[in-house]
Amino acid sequence: MRILVIGGGGREHALAWKLSQEAEVICAPGNPGIADDVETVSLNPLDFPAVTEFARQREIDLVVVGPEDPLVAGIADPLRSAGIAVYGPGKVGAQLEASKAFSKELMFEADVPTAKFLSFHDPIEAKQYARTRFADGRELAVKASGNALGKGVILCSTEVEAEEAIDQMMVQKVFGDAGSVIVLEDRLRGPEFSLLTIVGDNEFVSLPVAQDYKRALDGDQGLNTGGMGTYSPVDWVTPEMVLEAERRVVAPMIRLMRERGFVYRGTLFSGLMLDGDDLHCLEYNVRFGDPETQTVMMRLGSGFAQALHQAATGRPIEPPTLNGLSAVTVVVASGGYPGSYAKGVPVDLSALPNDVKLFHAGTSLRDGQLVTNGGRVFGVSAAAPSIAEARERAYAGARAVQFEGAFFRSDIASA
């Protein structure tokens, strides 16, 4: 099987690395780390005619779309029209991530358990609603409806904080057009976990649960990021909880999308929270999570490529096997992230231990020298018989990554 992976970040590196164990893999555009593992080609993921022509010329059996931007722009539709199997939803299905307002409305229609919410186009009306919720004793999560790269959520404990968040999104446009419409939802409290589900025409298969750490600093302090680390398995998430999530969160949404005529062949990412004894869906994404994917790929055995191809071609999905190991990923980020940060900083990996896998998330080459090219630069992943051992290995790897300003959280997968 010949697979084209679209994208060039840490998630795509993990996908390409795992898929290459079972198939010939090409990645577009890739990055320096991906190029060490598989062939990379210089293709713009948003140039759909070029991607389609390349897939035809290279006789690609399966296109796996990693990032949300090409999916939201509709990359899957012209590829499918050309007879090429694609793992990723079409443009309509991708609105489940592109618009939080649309997603919450579908949750309500499908009776998916989620927090009470309202969507707003006007900041004055949003502030009026916020005042009523705080008067009722609630706190709020203010969310940019559009795609804000995982950063468009501000948790507000006071009415003042909520009004400031509304102004940042709708008036100051700190998230650009993503904040033109916002969602105000009652703030929930509790532990979170991520469920990645492979979805085909008539069935779905969930991968191992991972837990993500969104805040930039230890103890869940600092600003929201795209994710600073993950681990799996998650001991407090029981098999019964996963079955409940599939029954109440995954299955109803898939059923509703099919009723609406969506072609949804791809990943449904469910962001979940246990508020007391009640399971809630915080959000859906329409692609593999980052950095959850890096950790989950470390736990898979065989059959992953086959499962994605089966989903993409509407056939029964055989679940990939597990290797029996635990896994931890620690993200090494640029100083200042998720705010402003320097690019082009030289990287030294000479002391990296052999028992970790380094997934490149934001790197490039400058005159043959590896340099930083993003906020999250690397995901250092390790697998071992226990979480404790995997954690020890991952942190040894993170400490070995050297560049000016590098930082990482010290509490990923801590007890």
C-alpha positions as CSV (number, residue, x, y, z in Angstrom):
1,M,0.0,0.0,0.0
2,R,1.2,3.5,-0.8
3,I,0.0,6.2,1.5
4,L,0.3,10.0,1.2
5,V,0.2,11.8,4.6
6,I,-0.8,15.5,4.3
7,G,0.9,17.9,6.8
8,G,4.2,18.8,8.4
9,G,3.9,18.8,12.2
10,G,4.4,16.5,15.1
11,R,1.1,14.7,14.5
12,E,2.0,14.0,10.9
13,H,5.4,12.8,11.9
14,A,3.9,10.3,14.3
15,L,1.4,9.1,11.7
16,A,4.0,8.8,9.0
17,W,6.4,6.9,11.3
18,K,3.7,4.4,12.4
19,L,2.2,4.0,8.9
20,S,5.7,3.4,7.4
21,Q,5.9,0.2,9.5
22,E,3.2,-1.3,7.3
23,A,3.2,0.6,4.0
24,E,5.2,2.9,1.7
25,V,4.6,6.4,3.0
26,I,5.2,9.8,1.4
27,C,4.5,13.0,3.4
28,A,3.7,16.5,2.0
29,P,5.2,18.8,2.8
30,G,6.8,17.1,5.8
31,N,9.6,18.5,8.0
32,P,13.3,17.6,8.6
33,G,12.4,14.9,11.2
34,I,9.8,13.3,8.9
35,A,12.3,13.3,6.1
36,D,14.5,11.1,8.2
37,D,11.8,8.5,8.4
38,V,9.9,8.7,5.0
39,E,10.0,10.4,1.6
40,T,8.9,14.0,1.7
41,V,7.7,16.2,-1.2
42,S,7.2,19.9,-1.5
43,L,3.4,20.2,-2.0
44,N,1.1,22.9,-0.7
45,P,-1.7,21.0,1.1
46,L,-4.2,23.8,0.1
47,D,-3.3,23.4,-3.6
48,F,-5.9,20.7,-4.2
49,P,-5.3,20.2,-8.0
50,A,-1.6,19.7,-7.3
51,V,-2.3,17.2,-4.5
52,T,-4.8,15.3,-6.7
53,E,-2.4,15.2,-9.6
54,F,0.5,14.0,-7.4
55,A,-1.8,11.3,-5.9
56,R,-2.7,10.1,-9.4
57,Q,0.9,10.1,-10.7
58,R,2.3,8.3,-7.7
59,E,-0.6,5.8,-7.7
60,I,-1.5,6.6,-4.1
61,D,-3.8,4.1,-2.4
62,L,-4.7,6.2,0.5
63,V,-4.5,9.9,1.5
64,V,-4.3,10.6,5.2
65,V,-5.0,14.2,6.1
66,G,-3.4,15.3,9.3
67,P,-4.1,19.0,10.0
68,E,-7.5,20.7,10.3
69,D,-6.9,23.5,7.8
70,P,-6.9,21.4,4.6
71,L,-9.9,19.4,5.9
72,V,-11.9,22.6,6.7
73,A,-10.9,24.0,3.2
74,G,-12.3,20.8,1.6
75,I,-9.3,18.8,0.5
76,A,-11.1,15.5,0.8
77,D,-13.9,16.3,-1.7
78,P,-11.9,16.7,-4.9
79,L,-9.7,13.8,-4.0
80,R,-12.7,11.6,-3.6
81,S,-14.2,12.9,-6.8
82,A,-11.0,11.8,-8.5
83,G,-11.5,8.2,-7.1
84,I,-8.8,8.5,-4.5
85,A,-9.4,7.0,-1.1
86,V,-9.2,9.7,1.6
87,Y,-9.0,9.3,5.4
88,G,-10.6,12.6,6.6
89,P,-14.1,14.1,6.3
90,G,-15.3,16.3,3.5
91,K,-15.8,20.0,3.9
92,V,-19.3,19.8,5.3
93,G,-18.3,17.3,8.0
94,A,-15.2,19.3,8.8
95,Q,-17.5,22.1,10.0
96,L,-17.8,20.1,13.2
97,E,-14.3,21.5,14.1
98,A,-14.3,24.7,12.0
99,S,-17.3,26.1,13.8
100,K,-17.8,25.6,17.6
101,A,-21.3,27.2,17.2
102,F,-22.2,24.6,14.5
103,S,-20.7,21.8,16.6
104,K,-22.6,22.8,19.8
105,E,-25.9,23.0,17.8
106,L,-25.3,19.5,16.5
107,M,-24.6,18.3,20.0
108,F,-27.9,19.7,21.2
109,E,-29.7,18.1,18.3
110,A,-28.1,14.7,18.8
111,D,-28.7,14.9,22.6
112,V,-24.9,14.7,23.3
113,P,-24.2,15.6,27.0
114,T,-22.5,19.0,27.0
115,A,-22.5,22.3,28.9
116,K,-25.3,24.8,28.5
117,F,-24.3,27.3,25.8
118,L,-25.3,30.2,23.5
119,S,-23.6,31.6,20.4
120,F,-23.1,35.3,19.8
121,H,-22.3,37.6,16.9
122,D,-22.5,40.8,18.9
123,P,-20.2,41.5,21.9
124,I,-22.8,43.6,23.7
125,E,-25.3,40.7,23.7
126,A,-22.6,38.3,24.7
127,K,-21.7,40.5,27.8
128,Q,-25.4,40.7,28.7
129,Y,-25.7,37.0,28.7
130,A,-22.5,36.6,30.7
131,R,-23.9,38.8,33.4
132,T,-27.0,36.7,33.7
133,R,-25.0,33.5,34.0
134,F,-22.7,34.9,36.7
135,A,-25.7,36.3,38.5
136,D,-27.0,32.7,38.5
137,G,-23.8,31.5,40.2
138,R,-22.2,30.0,37.1
139,E,-18.7,30.6,35.6
140,L,-18.1,30.6,31.9
141,A,-15.8,29.3,29.2
142,V,-15.6,31.8,26.3
143,K,-14.7,30.1,23.0
144,A,-13.8,31.5,19.6
145,S,-16.2,29.6,17.3
146,G,-13.6,29.3,14.5
147,N,-10.3,27.5,14.3
148,A,-7.8,29.1,16.7
149,L,-5.2,26.3,16.8
150,G,-6.3,25.0,20.1
151,K,-5.9,28.4,21.9
152,G,-9.3,30.0,21.4
153,V,-10.7,29.1,24.8
154,I,-10.6,31.4,27.9
155,L,-11.9,30.0,31.2
156,C,-13.5,32.8,33.3
157,S,-14.0,32.8,37.0
158,T,-15.5,36.3,37.2
159,E,-17.8,38.5,35.2
160,V,-14.9,40.9,34.5
161,E,-12.7,38.1,33.1
162,A,-15.6,37.1,30.8
163,E,-16.1,40.6,29.5
164,E,-12.4,41.0,28.9
165,A,-12.4,37.7,27.0
166,I,-15.3,38.7,24.9
167,D,-13.5,42.0,24.0
168,Q,-10.3,40.1,23.1
169,M,-12.1,37.8,20.7
170,M,-14.8,40.0,19.2
171,V,-13.3,43.5,19.4
172,Q,-9.5,43.2,19.5
173,K,-9.6,40.1,17.2
174,V,-6.8,38.4,19.0
175,F,-7.8,35.2,17.2
176,G,-8.6,36.9,13.9
177,D,-11.8,35.8,12.2
178,A,-12.1,32.8,14.4
179,G,-13.5,35.1,17.1
180,S,-16.1,36.8,14.9
181,V,-18.6,34.4,16.4
182,I,-18.1,33.2,20.0
183,V,-19.7,30.5,22.2
184,L,-20.4,31.2,25.9
185,E,-20.9,28.0,27.8
186,D,-21.2,27.1,31.4
187,R,-17.8,26.2,32.8
188,L,-17.4,22.6,33.9
189,R,-14.8,21.3,36.3
190,G,-13.2,17.9,36.4
191,P,-10.5,15.7,34.7
192,E,-10.4,15.6,30.9
193,F,-9.5,12.9,28.5
194,S,-9.3,12.5,24.7
195,L,-10.9,9.8,22.7
196,L,-9.7,9.2,19.1
197,T,-12.2,7.2,17.0
198,I,-11.7,5.8,13.5
199,V,-15.0,6.3,11.7
200,G,-16.1,4.5,8.6
201,D,-19.5,4.2,6.8
202,N,-21.2,1.7,9.1
203,E,-19.0,1.4,12.2
204,F,-16.3,2.9,14.3
205,V,-13.3,1.8,16.3
206,S,-11.8,3.8,19.2
207,L,-8.1,4.0,19.9
208,P,-6.5,4.0,23.4
209,V,-7.5,6.9,25.6
210,A,-4.9,9.7,26.2
211,Q,-4.8,12.6,28.6
212,D,-3.6,16.0,27.3
213,Y,-2.1,18.9,29.2
214,K,-3.2,22.2,27.6
215,R,-1.8,24.9,29.9
216,A,1.7,26.1,29.3
217,L,3.1,25.8,32.8
218,D,3.2,23.2,35.6
219,G,0.2,22.7,37.8
220,D,-2.1,23.7,34.8
221,Q,-1.0,27.4,35.1
222,G,-0.4,29.8,32.3
223,L,-2.1,30.2,28.9
224,N,-3.8,27.6,26.9
225,T,-1.6,26.0,24.3
226,G,-2.0,23.4,21.5
227,G,-0.9,20.8,24.1
228,M,2.2,20.4,26.2
229,G,2.2,16.6,26.7
230,T,0.2,13.5,26.9
231,Y,0.2,10.0,28.4
232,S,-1.7,6.7,27.9
233,P,-3.2,4.6,29.3
234,V,-5.2,6.8,31.7
235,D,-5.8,4.8,34.8
236,W,-8.8,6.7,36.0
237,V,-10.7,6.2,32.7
238,T,-12.4,2.9,33.0
239,P,-13.5,0.7,30.1
240,E,-17.1,1.4,31.2
241,M,-16.4,5.2,30.8
242,V,-15.1,4.6,27.3
243,L,-18.2,2.6,26.4
244,E,-20.4,5.4,27.8
245,A,-18.5,8.0,25.7
246,E,-19.0,5.9,22.6
247,R,-22.7,5.4,23.3
248,R,-23.5,8.9,24.3
249,V,-20.9,11.1,22.5
250,V,-19.5,9.3,19.5
251,A,-22.4,7.2,18.2
252,P,-25.1,9.9,18.3
253,M,-23.0,12.4,16.4
254,I,-22.0,9.9,13.7
255,R,-25.7,8.9,13.4
256,L,-26.8,12.5,13.0
257,M,-24.2,13.3,10.4
258,R,-25.2,10.3,8.4
259,E,-28.9,11.4,8.6
260,R,-27.8,14.8,7.2
261,G,-25.9,13.1,4.4
262,F,-22.4,13.9,5.5
263,V,-19.6,11.7,4.1
264,Y,-17.6,11.1,7.3
265,R,-14.7,8.8,6.8
266,G,-11.9,9.9,9.2
267,T,-11.1,10.5,12.8
268,L,-13.7,11.9,15.3
269,F,-11.8,13.4,18.2
270,S,-14.0,13.7,21.3
271,G,-12.7,16.0,24.1
272,L,-14.4,14.8,27.2
273,M,-14.7,15.9,30.8
274,L,-15.9,14.1,33.9
275,D,-17.8,16.7,36.0
276,G,-18.6,14.8,39.2
277,D,-20.1,11.6,37.9
278,D,-21.4,13.2,34.7
279,L,-19.6,12.8,31.4
280,H,-19.7,15.8,29.1
281,C,-18.4,16.5,25.6
282,L,-16.3,19.7,25.5
283,E,-15.6,19.7,21.8
284,Y,-15.2,17.6,18.7
285,N,-12.2,17.7,16.3
286,V,-12.2,16.1,12.9
287,R,-8.6,14.8,12.9
288,F,-6.1,13.1,15.1
289,G,-5.2,15.1,18.1
290,D,-1.8,16.7,18.7
291,P,0.1,15.6,20.8
292,E,-2.3,12.8,21.7
293,T,-1.4,11.0,18.4
294,Q,2.3,10.9,19.3
295,T,1.5,9.0,22.5
296,V,-1.2,6.7,21.0
297,M,1.0,5.7,18.0
298,M,3.7,4.5,20.5
299,R,1.1,2.1,21.9
300,L,-0.1,0.5,18.7
301,G,1.0,-2.8,17.3
302,S,0.0,-3.9,13.8
303,G,-3.0,-3.1,11.6
304,F,-3.2,0.7,11.8
305,A,-2.7,1.4,8.1
306,Q,-5.2,-1.3,7.2
307,A,-7.8,0.2,9.6
308,L,-7.5,3.6,8.1
309,H,-7.7,2.2,4.5
310,Q,-10.8,0.2,5.5
311,A,-12.5,3.3,7.0
312,A,-11.6,5.4,3.9
313,T,-13.1,2.8,1.6
314,G,-16.2,2.1,3.6
315,R,-15.3,-1.4,4.5
316,P,-15.6,-3.1,7.9
317,I,-12.8,-1.8,10.2
318,E,-10.5,-4.3,12.0
319,P,-9.1,-2.7,15.2
320,P,-5.3,-2.3,15.2
321,T,-3.5,-4.3,17.9
322,L,-1.8,-2.9,20.9
323,N,1.7,-3.6,22.0
324,G,1.1,-3.8,25.7
325,L,3.2,-0.7,26.5
326,S,2.5,2.6,28.2
327,A,3.6,5.8,26.6
328,V,4.4,9.4,27.5
329,T,5.0,12.5,25.3
330,V,6.7,15.7,26.6
331,V,6.5,18.7,24.4
332,V,9.6,20.9,24.2
333,A,8.6,24.4,23.3
334,S,10.1,27.8,22.3
335,G,10.6,30.4,25.0
336,G,7.5,32.7,25.1
337,Y,5.1,30.1,23.6
338,P,2.1,30.4,23.3
339,G,2.8,34.1,23.0
340,S,5.5,35.5,20.8
341,Y,8.7,33.5,20.3
342,A,11.9,33.4,18.2
343,K,12.3,31.2,15.1
344,G,15.5,30.0,13.5
345,V,17.2,29.1,16.8
346,P,19.9,26.4,16.3
347,V,19.1,23.0,17.8
348,D,21.5,20.5,19.3
349,L,20.3,16.9,19.5
350,S,23.7,15.2,20.0
351,A,22.9,14.0,23.6
352,L,19.5,12.5,22.7
353,P,19.1,9.0,24.2
354,N,18.3,6.0,22.0
355,D,15.2,4.8,23.9
356,V,13.0,7.8,22.9
357,K,11.3,8.8,19.6
358,L,11.7,12.5,18.7
359,F,8.7,13.8,16.7
360,H,9.5,17.1,15.0
361,A,6.6,19.6,15.3
362,G,8.2,23.0,14.5
363,T,11.7,22.6,12.8
364,S,13.4,23.5,9.6
365,L,16.8,23.4,8.0
366,R,18.9,26.5,7.5
367,D,22.2,25.9,5.6
368,G,22.2,22.4,6.8
369,Q,21.6,23.3,10.5
370,L,18.4,22.2,12.3
371,V,16.6,25.2,13.7
372,T,13.3,26.0,15.4
373,N,10.4,27.0,13.3
374,G,7.4,27.0,15.7
375,G,6.1,27.3,19.2
376,R,6.0,23.6,19.9
377,V,9.2,22.4,18.5
378,F,9.4,18.7,19.5
379,G,7.4,15.9,21.1
380,V,9.7,13.6,23.0
381,S,7.9,10.2,23.2
382,A,8.8,7.1,25.0
383,A,7.1,3.7,25.5
384,A,7.8,1.3,28.4
385,P,6.1,-1.4,30.4
386,S,4.8,1.2,32.9
387,I,3.9,4.9,32.9
388,A,6.6,5.6,35.4
389,E,9.3,4.2,33.2
390,A,8.0,5.8,30.0
391,R,7.9,9.1,31.9
392,E,11.5,8.8,33.1
393,R,12.6,8.0,29.5
394,A,10.6,10.9,28.0
395,Y,12.0,13.4,30.4
396,A,15.5,12.2,29.9
397,G,15.0,12.9,26.2
398,A,13.4,16.3,26.8
399,R,16.4,17.4,28.9
400,A,18.7,16.3,26.1
401,V,17.0,18.6,23.5
402,Q,19.1,21.8,23.5
403,F,18.2,25.2,22.1
404,E,18.1,28.7,23.5
405,G,14.8,29.3,25.3
406,A,13.7,25.7,25.3
407,F,11.2,24.8,28.0
408,F,8.8,22.0,28.9
409,R,6.4,21.2,31.7
410,S,7.8,19.0,34.4
411,D,4.5,17.4,35.6
412,I,3.3,15.4,32.5
413,A,2.0,12.0,33.7
414,S,2.9,12.8,37.3
415,A,1.0,11.1,40.1
